[in-house]
Amino acid sequence: MKDFKIVFPSGYSIKDTNNDNIDINVIFNNKQVFFATFFTVKNIITLMKKEKTDYFWADSMVIIESIEKKHLRNSIDSILEEGSFESIFSKIGNIEDIYGSNINYKKIIDFSNGFEIK
């Protein structure tokens, strides 16, 4: 499952790559779509202070140093290589379920390269 594309469901509008979070869909050429949210350590601290809480958790959470696109792709590559992808990411369906029947893997452009679904 090494051939994958990254899609940012809410877009990629990161103001501070060291203090933010982002939802990510990872799409494989077998049509499966998985989801996770990537948080920076600084963002977790910011959110805890804002909510005035002593803990933080999120389903399908990945902690990353920086939310630069290259770091996101490298992290996903590493997670896949380690074999822990399906333990971390949540399967949310297939391409047709998420993006509609007129979209296929070839039409999805990898957002980590700065493009959108056509």
C-alpha positions as CSV (number, residue, x, y, z in Angstrom):
1,M,0.0,0.0,0.0
2,K,2.9,2.4,-0.7
3,D,1.1,4.2,-3.6
4,F,-1.1,6.8,-2.0
5,K,-2.3,10.4,-2.3
6,I,-2.9,12.9,0.4
7,V,-6.0,15.1,0.5
8,F,-6.7,17.8,3.0
9,P,-10.6,17.7,3.4
10,S,-10.7,21.3,4.8
11,G,-7.9,22.6,2.6
12,Y,-4.4,23.5,3.6
13,S,-4.4,26.9,5.1
14,I,-1.7,26.6,7.8
15,K,-0.5,29.9,9.3
16,D,2.1,28.5,11.7
17,T,3.5,25.1,10.7
18,N,4.8,24.6,14.2
19,N,1.5,25.3,16.0
20,D,-1.5,24.0,14.2
21,N,-3.4,20.8,13.3
22,I,-4.9,19.4,10.1
23,D,-7.2,16.6,9.0
24,I,-5.8,14.3,6.4
25,N,-7.3,11.7,4.1
26,V,-4.9,9.2,2.7
27,I,-6.2,7.5,-0.5
28,F,-4.7,4.3,-1.9
29,N,-4.9,3.1,-5.5
30,N,-7.1,0.2,-4.2
31,K,-9.8,2.9,-3.6
32,Q,-9.6,2.8,0.2
33,V,-9.7,6.1,2.1
34,F,-8.3,6.6,5.6
35,F,-8.4,9.6,8.0
36,A,-6.2,11.0,10.7
37,T,-5.6,14.4,12.3
38,F,-2.0,15.6,12.6
39,F,-1.2,17.9,15.6
40,T,2.0,19.7,16.5
41,V,3.2,19.5,20.1
42,K,2.8,23.3,20.4
43,N,-0.8,23.1,19.1
44,I,-1.7,20.5,21.7
45,I,-0.3,22.7,24.5
46,T,-2.2,25.7,23.0
47,L,-5.5,23.8,22.8
48,M,-5.1,22.5,26.4
49,K,-4.5,26.0,27.7
50,K,-7.4,27.3,25.7
51,E,-9.7,24.6,27.1
52,K,-8.1,24.8,30.6
53,T,-7.7,21.1,30.8
54,D,-4.9,18.8,32.0
55,Y,-5.3,16.2,29.2
56,F,-5.7,16.0,25.4
57,W,-6.8,13.2,23.1
58,A,-8.2,12.8,19.7
59,D,-9.2,9.8,17.7
60,S,-6.8,8.9,14.9
61,M,-4.3,11.4,16.2
62,V,-0.7,11.8,15.0
63,I,1.7,14.1,16.7
64,I,4.2,15.8,14.4
65,E,6.9,18.5,14.9
66,S,5.8,20.6,11.9
67,I,2.8,20.5,9.5
68,E,4.9,21.3,6.5
69,K,3.7,19.1,3.5
70,K,7.1,17.4,3.3
71,H,6.9,16.4,7.0
72,L,3.4,15.1,6.6
73,R,4.3,12.9,3.6
74,N,7.5,11.7,5.3
75,S,5.5,10.8,8.4
76,I,2.9,8.8,6.5
77,D,5.8,7.0,4.6
78,S,7.3,6.1,7.9
79,I,4.0,4.9,9.4
80,L,3.4,2.7,6.4
81,E,7.0,1.3,6.5
82,E,6.6,0.5,10.2
83,G,3.4,-1.3,9.5
84,S,1.3,0.7,12.0
85,F,-0.8,2.6,9.5
86,E,-4.2,0.8,10.1
87,S,-3.7,1.1,13.9
88,I,-3.3,4.9,13.6
89,F,-5.5,5.9,10.7
90,S,-9.3,5.2,10.6
91,K,-10.7,3.7,7.5
92,I,-13.6,5.9,6.4
93,G,-14.7,4.2,3.2
94,N,-13.7,4.1,-0.5
95,I,-13.3,6.8,-3.1
96,E,-16.9,6.6,-4.3
97,D,-18.3,6.8,-0.8
98,I,-16.3,9.9,0.1
99,Y,-15.9,11.8,-3.2
100,G,-18.7,10.5,-5.4
101,S,-19.0,8.0,-8.2
102,N,-17.5,10.3,-10.8
103,I,-14.1,10.4,-9.1
104,N,-11.5,7.8,-9.4
105,Y,-7.9,7.4,-8.1
106,K,-6.4,8.9,-11.3
107,K,-8.5,12.1,-11.0
108,I,-7.3,12.7,-7.4
109,I,-4.3,15.0,-7.4
110,D,-2.0,14.6,-4.4
111,F,-2.5,17.7,-2.2
112,S,0.9,17.3,-0.7
113,N,2.2,18.5,-4.0
114,G,-0.1,21.6,-3.7
115,F,-3.0,20.6,-6.0
116,E,-6.6,19.7,-5.6
117,I,-9.1,17.1,-6.8
118,K,-10.2,17.8,-10.4
